[in-house]
Structures are given as C-alpha cells and as structure tokens.
Amino acid sequence: MSIRSQPALTRLSSVSLVAPDLSGGGVTRVYLLAQVLQQLNLDVKVVGFQFGQSVYPVPPATLPVEPILGSWYPQLFNSIPTLLRAIDGQLVYAVKPKPTSFGIALLKKLIHRCPVLLDIDDWELSWLGGDQHRYRPHLKQLARDALKSNGALRNPEHKLYLEWMERLTRYANGITVDTQFLQQRFGGTYLPNGKDTDLFDPSRYVADRSRSLYGLDNYRVLMFPGTARPHKGLEDVLIALDQLNQTDLRLVIVGGRKPDDYEDRLINQWGRWIIKLPAQPVEKMPEVVAAAHVIVVPQRQTPTAQAQLPLKLTDGMAMAKPILSTTVGDIPILLNGVGYLVDPNSPEQIARQIQWIFSHWQEAEEHGRLARIRCIDRYSVKTMASLLLPVIEQCQLSVS
C-alpha cells in the first residue's frame, strides 16, 4: 500500500510547521517537510516570523503559509503571542534549533502540552565558530550587548541563544536530521533532503527547450541552484573555468538569497563565466534544472559543509543530470557510482573532471539515469514519508 493511500494517522490530523525565518532561514527544507507530511494525508500549515521584506522562496500553491512580522528583541516579544495563536496543529514541527522556531515550539508545548518534533538540517553553531568559541562575555560586554539599542544580544540568532537551544533539544518529543554528522551530534532519525520525483521528472521537459527559454542556448551549462556562500566552493569552479578557458562554458547560479556581498564579489572577479538567473517558485525549478548539462555542488571541507546535505544534489539526481561534487560529509554516500567526485578545494581536479564529463558524455548521461533511479528509491518524498511516519507515531505515544 502506498503512503498516499494509507488512512490518516489516528487522533492526529494537523501539523504546524514552524520556520525560524520565512524570508529565507531554512524555508526550502520547511516546504520539503510539508510535502512529506501531505503524503501522510495530514493538514499542514507553515507559520513563522518573517524578518525580511517578503517570504522567500515562494511557497507551493497548495501550501498555506502564515508569516508573522519579526523583529529583534525586545520588540519581538510583542509578536510571540500572535505566532503562538497561529500554531494550531495537533503536532508542532519546528525547523532548526533556533529561538524563533524551536524556542516558540517549546513554549507552545509548555502551555498546551502538544507534542513537538524538531528537524535539524544544519549545525547552526558552525557558522559562529562551533564549540571552540563559546559566548563568555565579561560584565561590561554583557551589559553593552544587552542594553544598547543595537546590542548583539538583541539579535534572536545570537550565539548564546543557539547554545541554549542546543541544550534544550532533549525536550523535543522526536528529532529528525539529514546527515550522519547531525545524527552523531543530536541523535534522532535520519530524514534525508529528498525530492518530489514526480514533480522533478526529466521526461516532462526538453533540455534544449529549457536552455532556449532561459537564454542558455549557446553554452555548456554548469548549474548551481542556490545561495552563493564561501563554503559552497563556487570559487573553485570559477578558477577551474579560468584554467580551461573554453568560451562556451558557463556557471549558472539560480536564485538564492544575498545575505552578504559574496555573490557580488564572485561576479566582479569572474563575471565572464557567470550567468545569474532569478529565483523561481518551487514548481518552476524542474524546468530550470532541465537546462543544465551538469549540476555542480563543490562543497569545501568546513564544519558547516560537513553538517549539510545540499538540496541541489537531489535536484540534479531527480532530473537525471550528471553531478560533479566533492568528498565532503554525506555526499559520497549519495553519489557513489552515480556521480563524479573530486577532493574539496581542488580547482585542478574540477577542471579535469569537467573535461572528462563532456568528452565522455554518454557515460555522464548514464550516471544521471542511475542517479534518478537511486533518488526515487532512497530520497523521494514518498520514501521520506515512510521514514517520518514512525517518528510521528512515537511522538503521539510520548504525550498520550
């Protein structure tokens, strides 16, 4: 019996997914989890603070999203009751151990005794020095950080609060994680960054037509769908393109947020190799990915990268694209035998592998075909639903 045809879970019919920041903080993972929950015939609503100007990325048309205007402390305290009222599901599923998601979920649990699931798809402290640099201020610094109008402790994502949230993860009724690194650190059930393989179906698209639609007809397209960050290794691809110096190669960056000027610096230095496409709704991404010749995921060897499982990997796998990536974290597990792997921080290896892929194109296409088969088997939304179902049932038992 398929997951979709199974009856709804006993006693539980609705879930509130709590995002830490609906203007970009882990929202792609939030939408993916919503799809998985919908596979289980649950009513799903996404709620969360919105700290930016708009909800990003644009949600699927079938998914209700309720943003609550966010701000820094102490003003944020005024918005917390509104968010608590918006959380009306029988199960609360918080994404990321942050005060604005997991912290709110624990408060809801304290008041209403509802079960709380926590999803961890990143090691948040890795962005801030990891375990080596704990926040231990002297008294004067603490006063300055807390009392000044722009004090560091006014920021809901300050490291001190993230440290607190990590210590509170044991109060979740269940935890899901998407990498071995996170499972070793937090425990919980492995729930990969999968894909809707019915939506991401290459048979529904013609690659040449997609390339024409996005102005990529004359190029061999190396595509990176996501936000440019230093740990993602795009510089290594661009250095490789300098080394190859083949005029029809392009790195196409699709969408992504701009949390800093890193992307601008890449374009300033390597603009002749870069084409930037705007952000697309979830439903349009298969058409965009269809335009790629190769998906590139050149993660560097950093704690942040080791803890992540980039969603763009399963974008490429589902669309049967050749994938060029690095031996970081769980990536070799996903791509073993169905992708191309090089050492991290190795532009020379990337350059050689790009040449190999295009000179052995029939082999590369076969790798892509096998990658889609693996994605359907191990990383589809339906497979994720079968993994999540017993976690939700256990949550119910823990509060019954």
N, C-alpha and C positions, 0 to 999 in steps of 0.2 A: 504494500500500500504506500502511495506517495505521501510525502509530508503534507502536501496541499489537500489531499483527500481525507486526512485524519480529522476526527472531530476536535473541536476547540478544547483546550485544557479545562479540566474540571475546576469549577469555582473561580477561575481566573480568566478574564476575557479582555482586559485592557492593560496597556503598558504606557507609562510616561517615560520617554527618553529625555534625559536632562543633559544638554550640551553646555560646556563651560563658556563658550563664546560663539554665538550664532553668526558672527561676522568673520569666522574663519578658524576658530580653535577646535580642530578635530572634527569638523562638521561632515566631511566626506565619510569618515568612519561611522558617524551617527546615522547618516542616510543608509549606509550599508546594513547596519544593525536593524534599522526599521524594516528594510526589505526582508530580512531574515525572520523577524517577528511576524510580519504579514504572511510569510509562508506557513506559519503556525496558526493562521486564522485568528490572530489577535488584533484588536483595535489598537492602533499606535498613534500617539501624538508626540511631537517633538516640542520641547519647551526649553527656554534658557535665556540668559542675559544676552543682549546684543550690544557690544561695545563699539562697533564701527558704524558706518553710515547705512549699511544695508546687510541683509542676510546673504552670506556667501559660503559655498556656492548656492546657486538657485536650486531650491528643493524639487524633487519629483512632483508631478502634478497630483499624484494620488496620496501625497503625504501631508497631513495637517501640521503646520509649524506655527507656534505662538511665541514670538520674541517679546522680551521684556527689556525696556531700556536699561542698560547697565552704566555704571559709573564707578569711580574709586570710592574708597572709604573716606568719611563716614556716610556720604550720601547713599551709598549702595544699600545700607541698612533699611532705608525707606522703601526700597524696591523689593526686598526679600519677601514680605507678606504677599505681594502680588504674584511673585513666582510660586510661592508655596500653594496659593489657591489654584494656580494653573496646573499644578501637578495633581491630576485627578485619577490617574490609573491605579489599578489594584496592585501593580508591581511598578516600582521605581527603578529605572536602569540608568545609572549615572555613567557618563563617559569621561574618563580621565580623573585621577585623584586630585582634584583641584577644589578650592573652597566654593567656587561658583557652580560646581556640578555635584561632586560627591559630598561636599560640606552641606549643601542645601538638601541633598537626598537624606543624609543622616538626620538633619533637623526634622524633615518630614516623618522619618521613621520614629523619632523620639516622640513626636506629637500624636501620630496616628497609628503607630505600631504596624506599618506596612513593610513588606519585605523589600530589601534594597540589593540590587545587583550592581557590581562595579566592573566596568570594562577599562582595561589598561592597554593602550596601544603604543605607548611611548614611555620612556623614562624621563619624567619632567625635570628631575634634578640634574640630568646630564647636560642640559642647556646652561646650567648655572654652576658648573664646577664639580658636579657629582657629590660624592661623600667626603671629598677632600677639603671642601671649603664650606663648612657649616656657618650659619649666621650666628656669630657670637660677639655682639657689639659691646663696647664699653658704655657706661651710663650716659655720657654726653651724646654719643652717636645714637643711642636708643631714643633719647628724648627728641633729637633732631629728626630722626626717621619717622617718629610717631606724631609729632606735634606740628611740624612745618606743613604749610598748605600743599607743598609738592613733595613731602617726605616719602621716603622709599616704602615705608610700611602702609601708606595709603593705597598702594597697588595690590589688588587682590591676588596677583600672581607672584608676590614677593616670595623669595626662597624660604623664609621662615614658615609661611603658611603651607608651602608644598611639603616641607619637612613634617609638619603636623599631620597633613593629610596622609602621608605615607604611614605614619604610626597608627592611624585610625583605620587602615584597610581591613584589619581583623574584625571590625564591626559590620562589614558587609555580609549579607547572607550568602553571597556567592561572588566569585571573581572570574572574569574571562580575560584572557591575554592572547596576543597574536604572535609572540615569538618565544623561543626557548629561553632567551636571556630574561625576559619578563617573568616567565613561569618559575625560573630558578629563584628570582628575587621576591616574587609576591605569591607564588603558588597559583592555584586556580586551574581552570580548564582552558585548554588550547582552543582558540576560535580564530582561524586564520583570516587575513584580509582577502576575502574571496571576491566573487564577481557574479553578477546576474548573467549567466552564459546564454540565456535566451535573448536578452537584450544585446549583449555583446556577441553577436553571431556573424562571422565573416561572410556567410552565404547570402546575407541580406544587403551586402554592399559591394560595389565595384571600386577597387583601389584607384584605378586611373580616373574614374569619375570624381572620387573624393579629392584626389590631388588637383584636378582641374577646378573643382568648386572652391578650394582654398588657395588657389594661385601657386601651386607647387608642381605644375606640370613638368618643368624643366630640371627638376632636381632629384637627386637620390636623397631621400628624407631619413635623417636620424631624428627620431621624435622623443621628446621628454615632456610628458603631460604632468605638470605640477609646478610647485613653487621652487624657485631657484634659491638654494641655500649652500653655504660653503661645504658642508659635509656631504652634499649630494654629488660632488665630483664633476660638475659640468666644465670646470676649467680644464680638467684632464682631457675631456673630449675635444675641447676647442684647441688645446695645444696639439692634440693628435691631428686635427684638421689643418693646422698650420704646417705640420710636418708632411702631411700627404699633399697639400696644396693642389687639390683637384677641384676645379671650379664649379662642378655640378653637385658637390656635397653640401648639405646644409643641416645645421642643428635647429630643429623647430621646437620651440618652447610653447606649450599650450597652457593658457590661463595662469593659474597660480596667484597667490597674494603677493604683495610687495611690502613685507614687514620692515624693510630697510632699503638701502641703495645698492645692494649686492648685484641685483639683476642689471641695474643701470651701468655698473662698473664693468660687468661682462660685455655688455653691448658697446660701451665706449672702447674697450680694448679689442674685441673680436667681432665687431658688428658685421663684417663682411661675410661671416659664416652663420649668422643667427637670423632666423625669421621668428617673429613673435606673433602668435595667434591669440585672440582674446579668449577669455573664459567662456565656457559653454555650459548650458544646462546638462544635467546627468544624461538625459535622453539623447543628446546630440553627440556625446563623446564617442560612441562606436563609429559614427560616420567620420569623425576627426581621426581616430586611431587607424581607420581603414586607409587613410592617406599615407601612413608611414611605410617605409621599406623596412626599417629596423627600429625597435624600441631600445633606447639606451637608459640604463639605470646604473651609473658608475659610482656607487656609494664609496666614500672614503672610510678608512679604518679609524673611526672615532666612537666613543661610548654612545653618542646619540644614534649613529648609524647602526651600531650593533644591536640596539634595542628595537629597531624599527623593521617592519616588513612593508616596503613601499607598495602602495596600491597600484602603481603604474606597472608593476610586474604582472599582476593578473589582468590588467587591461590588455597587455600585449599577448599573454598566454591565451586568453579567451578569444582574441581576434586572430589567432594563429600566425602571429608575427615572429620573425626571428628576434631574439632578445640578446643584447650584449650588456653584461653586468659584471660585478666583481664578487670576489670570495669574502663577503662580509656578512656576519650574522647568519640568518636562516636562508639567505639567497641560494647557496649551493644546494640546499635540500629541495627547493622549488624547481631549480633549473637543471639538476643533474641529468645529463643525457638529452635534454631538450632545449638547451640554450648555450650561449657562449660566455665563458667566464675568464676573466683576467684578474691579476693581482690588483688590489686597490692602489691608488696614487701612481698609476703606471701609464702615462700617455703613450709611450712607445708601444706597449702591448696592445693598447686600444687601437692605435694606428694599424698595426699588423693584423689585428682581428677584423677591422673594417675592410681591409683589402681582401682578406680571406673570404669573408661572407659574400662580398659582391663577385668574387671570382669563382665561388662555389655556390651559386645561387640556388640550384636545385636542392642541394643538401640543406641550405638555410631554410628553404620553404618546407622541407620535410621536418626539420626541427620545430618549425612553427606549428605544423599539423599535429605533431606529437604533444607539443605544449598545450594545445587546446584540449586534447583528449585527457591529459593529466588534470587540467583546470576543471573540466567537467566532473571528473572522478573525485578530486580531493578538495577543490577550492570553489565550488559553485555555491550559490546561495542555498540551494537545496541541501547540500552536504553540511553547510554551516547550521542550517535549521535542525538537522538530525543531531548535531553536536550540542546545540543550545537547549534542546528540549529537556534532557535530564537535569540540566543545571537549574532551569526554571522550576521543574517539579520539586527538586530538592529545596529550593527557596521557599516554596509553599509549605513543605513539611516543616521547615525550621521555625515557622511562625504559627503553625496550627496548634 
